[in-house]
Amino acid sequence: MEKTWKPMVAGILAIIAGVALVVIGPEILALPGRILAFPFIRSLASTAFAVGAVFVILGIIAIVGGIYALKRRSWGLALAGSICALPAGFLLGILAIIFVIMGRDEFDEFE
């Protein structure tokens, strides 16, 4: 099977989006400490904590999926990583998903 650029680009996009999520997640996690000074916003503290934690988890999955896409190993994990990249940047995530799907035949489990 001829190796094309599609899984490689999908992996790079997923990794970029994953890194963005891992960087943004802790900032959102720290947000409750910053907003507790404002009593009318205290109800948002637990929501901000949950969103930050989810962003970090999605970012880690996106990075791992991007690495698997670069290695052309597990198509399912590469697709899951691309899907988890969606919150970081909708365009990055959509392009990563499209390129993983288009390069499906290049992954080891489908040869």
Backbone torsions as a table, in degrees:
resi	resn	phi	psi	omega
1	MET	NA	133.3	179.2
2	GLU	-75.1	133.9	178.7
3	LYS	-87.5	128.2	179.8
4	THR	-109.9	-177.5	-177.6
5	TRP	-83.6	-13.0	-170.9
6	LYS	-61.5	-52.1	179.2
7	PRO	-65.0	-32.8	179.6
8	MET	-66.0	-45.1	178.9
9	VAL	-66.4	-40.0	177.9
10	ALA	-60.9	-42.7	178.7
11	GLY	-63.5	-43.5	179.2
12	ILE	-63.3	-44.0	179.3
13	LEU	-63.5	-41.8	179.6
14	ALA	-65.5	-39.3	179.2
15	ILE	-66.7	-42.8	178.3
16	ILE	-60.6	-46.3	179.6
17	ALA	-65.6	-38.9	178.8
18	GLY	-63.6	-42.3	177.7
19	VAL	-63.4	-40.7	177.8
20	ALA	-61.0	-41.9	179.2
21	LEU	-66.3	-40.0	-179.6
22	VAL	-68.6	-29.2	177.5
23	VAL	-79.2	-39.8	-177.9
24	ILE	-74.9	-35.0	-177.5
25	GLY	-54.2	-52.3	178.8
26	PRO	-63.3	-30.0	175.9
27	GLU	-63.9	-41.1	178.0
28	ILE	-70.6	-35.8	177.1
29	LEU	-62.2	-34.3	-179.8
30	ALA	-79.5	-12.1	-176.9
31	LEU	-59.0	-40.3	-179.9
32	PRO	-57.9	-36.0	177.7
33	GLY	-64.9	-29.4	-179.7
34	ARG	-81.4	-31.6	-174.2
35	ILE	-95.1	-3.8	179.7
36	LEU	-66.7	-16.5	177.8
37	ALA	-70.9	-18.4	-179.2
38	PHE	-106.0	105.6	-174.1
39	PRO	-62.0	-28.9	-177.6
40	PHE	-77.6	-7.0	-180.0
41	ILE	-112.2	3.5	-176.0
42	ARG	-60.0	-26.8	-179.5
43	SER	-68.0	-19.3	179.0
44	LEU	-81.5	-10.6	-174.4
45	ALA	-61.4	-48.0	-178.6
46	SER	-69.2	-34.0	177.4
47	THR	-66.0	-43.5	178.8
48	ALA	-63.3	-39.3	178.5
49	PHE	-63.1	-44.1	-179.4
50	ALA	-65.5	-42.8	179.9
51	VAL	-64.8	-41.9	178.8
52	GLY	-62.1	-42.9	179.1
53	ALA	-64.8	-41.4	178.6
54	VAL	-64.2	-40.9	178.5
55	PHE	-61.3	-41.7	179.2
56	VAL	-64.1	-44.1	180.0
57	ILE	-64.5	-45.7	178.2
58	LEU	-63.0	-36.5	178.4
59	GLY	-64.3	-42.3	178.4
60	ILE	-64.1	-43.6	178.2
61	ILE	-63.8	-39.5	179.3
62	ALA	-64.9	-40.1	178.7
63	ILE	-65.7	-46.1	179.2
64	VAL	-63.2	-43.1	177.4
65	GLY	-63.5	-37.2	177.1
66	GLY	-65.3	-38.7	177.4
67	ILE	-65.0	-42.0	178.0
68	TYR	-66.6	-32.6	176.3
69	ALA	-68.2	-39.8	177.4
70	LEU	-63.4	-37.3	179.1
71	LYS	-81.7	-11.5	-176.5
72	ARG	57.1	45.7	-176.7
73	ARG	-96.1	-77.8	-173.9
74	SER	-105.9	110.4	-177.4
75	TRP	-64.3	-40.6	-179.1
76	GLY	-62.5	-43.3	179.0
77	LEU	-69.8	-36.7	176.8
78	ALA	-64.1	-39.5	177.8
79	LEU	-67.8	-41.3	177.9
80	ALA	-62.5	-40.1	177.3
81	GLY	-64.1	-38.4	178.6
82	SER	-67.4	-38.4	178.1
83	ILE	-66.9	-39.6	178.8
84	CYS	-69.6	-15.1	178.3
85	ALA	-78.9	-11.7	-177.0
86	LEU	-56.2	-44.3	-177.6
87	PRO	-64.3	-24.5	-178.4
88	ALA	-72.3	-39.2	179.9
89	GLY	-166.3	115.2	-173.7
90	PHE	-57.1	-43.0	-179.4
91	LEU	-65.8	-42.7	177.4
92	LEU	-59.7	-46.7	-179.0
93	GLY	-64.8	-44.6	-179.9
94	ILE	-62.8	-45.3	179.3
95	LEU	-64.0	-40.8	178.2
96	ALA	-62.2	-42.7	178.6
97	ILE	-62.7	-46.1	-178.7
98	ILE	-61.1	-45.3	-177.5
99	PHE	-69.6	-34.2	176.2
100	VAL	-66.3	-42.9	179.9
101	ILE	-65.9	-41.2	-179.9
102	MET	-67.5	-29.1	-179.6
103	GLY	-98.1	20.4	-175.5
104	ARG	-55.1	-39.1	-176.3
105	ASP	-68.8	-15.5	-177.4
106	GLU	-86.0	-9.4	-178.6
107	PHE	-81.5	150.2	-174.6
108	ASP	-57.4	-39.6	-175.1
109	GLU	-72.3	-8.4	-179.5
110	PHE	-112.8	8.4	179.8
111	GLU	-84.3	NA	NA
